[in-house]
Amino acid sequence: MSELEKLVRRRMQEEYAKGSSAEEIAKVVRDIFNSIDLSGKWPEAAAHRADIGH
């Protein structure tokens, strides 16, 4: 499992545990994917933003 998959799974589980709706969870996942550099690099800043939910 890639680091990205682990991050997405963990964030989804955290949101589910908080009682977030499916729409809110989908927004979190969308935000993670929108922060990815498609050149194949994943800057630490993007990983950090995704990790803290911004």
Backbone as ProteinMPNN parsed JSONL, in Angstrom:
{"seq_chain_A": "MSELEKLVRRRMQEEYAKGSSAEEIAKVVRDIFNSIDLSGKWPEAAAHRADIGH", "coords_chain_A": {"N_chain_A": [[0.856, -1.168, 0.0], [0.608, 2.173, -0.869], [2.056, 5.265, 0.37], [0.315, 7.346, -0.034], [-2.156, 6.033, -0.22], [-2.319, 5.066, 2.395], [-2.461, 7.478, 3.81], [-4.887, 8.555, 2.848], [-6.709, 6.584, 3.66], [-6.381, 6.728, 6.467], [-7.209, 9.383, 6.986], [-9.858, 9.239, 6.119], [-10.894, 7.404, 7.959], [-10.543, 8.867, 10.319], [-12.275, 11.035, 9.88], [-14.702, 9.675, 9.639], [-14.887, 8.63, 12.216], [-15.308, 10.967, 13.609], [-17.841, 11.454, 12.947], [-18.472, 12.574, 10.536], [-20.235, 13.436, 7.547], [-20.871, 11.583, 4.485], [-20.448, 13.28, 2.353], [-18.764, 15.216, 3.464], [-16.514, 13.651, 4.038], [-15.822, 12.888, 1.46], [-15.059, 15.393, 0.496], [-12.742, 15.878, 1.994], [-11.07, 13.851, 1.003], [-10.985, 14.616, -1.678], [-9.681, 17.092, -1.379], [-7.173, 16.186, -0.536], [-6.266, 14.827, -2.846], [-6.255, 16.983, -4.621], [-4.11, 18.391, -3.697], [-1.883, 17.141, -4.587], [1.123, 16.936, -6.411], [1.205, 16.46, -9.722], [3.412, 15.732, -11.162], [4.623, 13.609, -10.154], [5.93, 13.956, -7.86], [5.577, 14.521, -4.405], [5.253, 17.084, -2.563], [6.427, 17.938, 0.705], [4.99, 19.951, 1.966], [2.438, 19.766, 0.829], [1.724, 17.227, 1.679], [1.706, 17.66, 4.4], [-0.354, 19.606, 4.637], [-2.527, 18.078, 3.806], [-2.504, 16.153, 5.756], [-3.194, 17.52, 8.097], [-5.65, 18.402, 7.501], [-6.227, 20.687, 5.971]], "CA_chain_A": [[0.0, 0.0, 0.0], [1.42, 3.38, -0.973], [1.897, 6.259, 1.43], [-0.902, 8.099, -0.338], [-3.295, 5.199, 0.184], [-2.351, 5.058, 3.86], [-2.933, 8.784, 4.247], [-6.313, 8.673, 2.523], [-7.451, 5.682, 4.557], [-6.347, 7.253, 7.828], [-8.049, 10.578, 7.061], [-11.247, 8.805, 6.004], [-11.252, 6.802, 9.245], [-10.656, 9.948, 11.304], [-13.501, 11.776, 9.605], [-15.82, 8.785, 9.965], [-14.946, 8.554, 13.679], [-15.858, 12.245, 14.083], [-19.241, 11.509, 12.567], [-18.619, 13.365, 9.318], [-21.104, 12.865, 6.514], [-20.171, 11.068, 3.305], [-20.044, 14.441, 1.556], [-17.602, 15.825, 4.123], [-15.389, 12.738, 3.839], [-15.437, 13.018, 0.052], [-14.36, 16.671, 0.353], [-11.402, 15.686, 2.554], [-10.321, 13.042, 0.039], [-10.777, 15.477, -2.847], [-8.652, 18.061, -1.013], [-5.887, 15.485, -0.542], [-5.861, 14.603, -4.235], [-5.989, 18.275, -5.247], [-2.834, 18.922, -3.205], [-0.802, 16.318, -5.123], [1.863, 17.401, -7.584], [1.048, 15.388, -10.709], [4.693, 15.395, -11.786], [5.123, 12.406, -9.507], [6.522, 14.342, -6.583], [4.571, 14.921, -3.431], [5.967, 17.964, -1.639], [6.106, 17.801, 2.121], [3.947, 20.926, 2.323], [1.138, 19.211, 0.43], [1.455, 16.107, 2.586], [1.379, 18.22, 5.707], [-1.681, 20.202, 4.537], [-3.511, 16.994, 3.736], [-2.487, 15.442, 7.032], [-3.863, 18.289, 9.13], [-7.003, 18.664, 7.063], [-6.398, 22.019, 5.367]], "C_chain_A": [[0.906, 1.236, 0.0], [1.159, 4.314, 0.209], [0.625, 7.076, 1.211], [-2.139, 7.315, 0.097], [-3.429, 5.176, 1.699], [-2.907, 6.366, 4.4], [-4.435, 8.926, 4.024], [-7.146, 7.799, 3.454], [-7.522, 6.232, 5.977], [-7.265, 8.464, 7.971], [-9.529, 10.216, 6.963], [-11.721, 8.216, 7.329], [-11.427, 7.867, 10.323], [-11.954, 10.714, 11.119], [-14.731, 10.948, 9.959], [-16.014, 8.718, 11.485], [-15.525, 9.839, 14.279], [-17.335, 12.377, 13.736], [-19.511, 12.347, 11.331], [-19.524, 12.647, 8.325], [-20.254, 12.359, 5.352], [-19.672, 12.216, 2.436], [-18.805, 15.104, 2.149], [-16.357, 14.963, 3.947], [-14.893, 12.832, 2.401], [-14.673, 14.318, -0.182], [-12.928, 16.552, 0.876], [-10.529, 14.919, 1.565], [-10.013, 13.867, -1.208], [-9.678, 16.504, -2.577], [-7.266, 17.428, -1.001], [-5.403, 15.321, -1.976], [-5.558, 15.912, -4.963], [-4.652, 18.859, -4.811], [-1.631, 18.157, -3.759], [-0.195, 16.966, -6.354], [1.853, 16.258, -8.596], [2.332, 15.027, -11.435], [5.307, 14.151, -11.151], [5.796, 12.691, -8.182], [5.398, 14.772, -5.664], [5.259, 15.766, -2.378], [5.507, 17.775, -0.201], [5.001, 18.771, 2.536], [2.572, 20.392, 1.986], [0.761, 18.065, 1.361], [1.043, 16.622, 3.951], [-0.016, 18.842, 5.695], [-2.752, 19.125, 4.558], [-3.627, 16.296, 5.085], [-3.239, 16.193, 8.119], [-5.256, 18.742, 8.713], [-7.245, 20.046, 6.5], [-6.401, 21.941, 3.892]], "O_chain_A": [[1.853, 1.321, 0.781], [0.179, 4.168, 0.939], [-0.054, 7.45, 2.167], [-3.053, 7.868, 0.707], [-4.539, 5.257, 2.225], [-3.719, 6.374, 5.326], [-5.163, 9.366, 4.913], [-8.173, 8.237, 3.972], [-8.576, 6.211, 6.613], [-8.01, 8.573, 8.945], [-10.361, 10.814, 7.644], [-12.834, 8.501, 7.771], [-12.343, 7.787, 11.142], [-12.653, 11.007, 12.089], [-15.695, 11.472, 10.518], [-17.14, 8.746, 11.982], [-16.159, 9.802, 15.333], [-18.001, 13.31, 14.185], [-20.64, 12.78, 11.1], [-19.568, 11.418, 8.272], [-19.067, 12.67, 5.254], [-18.593, 12.13, 1.849], [-17.901, 15.505, 1.416], [-15.264, 15.488, 3.732], [-13.688, 12.852, 2.154], [-13.734, 14.344, -0.978], [-12.001, 17.074, 0.257], [-9.384, 15.296, 1.32], [-8.9, 13.815, -1.73], [-8.84, 16.76, -3.442], [-6.292, 18.059, -1.41], [-4.256, 15.641, -2.286], [-4.69, 15.943, -5.835], [-4.114, 19.736, -5.487], [-0.488, 18.483, -3.438], [-0.903, 17.475, -7.223], [2.434, 15.202, -8.345], [2.339, 14.102, -12.248], [6.376, 13.697, -11.559], [6.189, 11.77, -7.466], [4.39, 15.323, -6.107], [5.791, 15.233, -1.404], [4.339, 17.487, 0.063], [4.166, 18.434, 3.376], [1.636, 20.547, 2.77], [-0.391, 17.951, 1.78], [0.136, 16.079, 4.581], [-0.787, 18.638, 6.633], [-3.763, 19.253, 5.249], [-4.716, 15.899, 5.499], [-3.861, 15.569, 8.979], [-5.96, 19.392, 9.487], [-8.373, 20.536, 6.548], [-6.535, 22.963, 3.22]]}, "name": "protein", "num_of_chains": 1, "seq": "MSELEKLVRRRMQEEYAKGSSAEEIAKVVRDIFNSIDLSGKWPEAAAHRADIGH"}
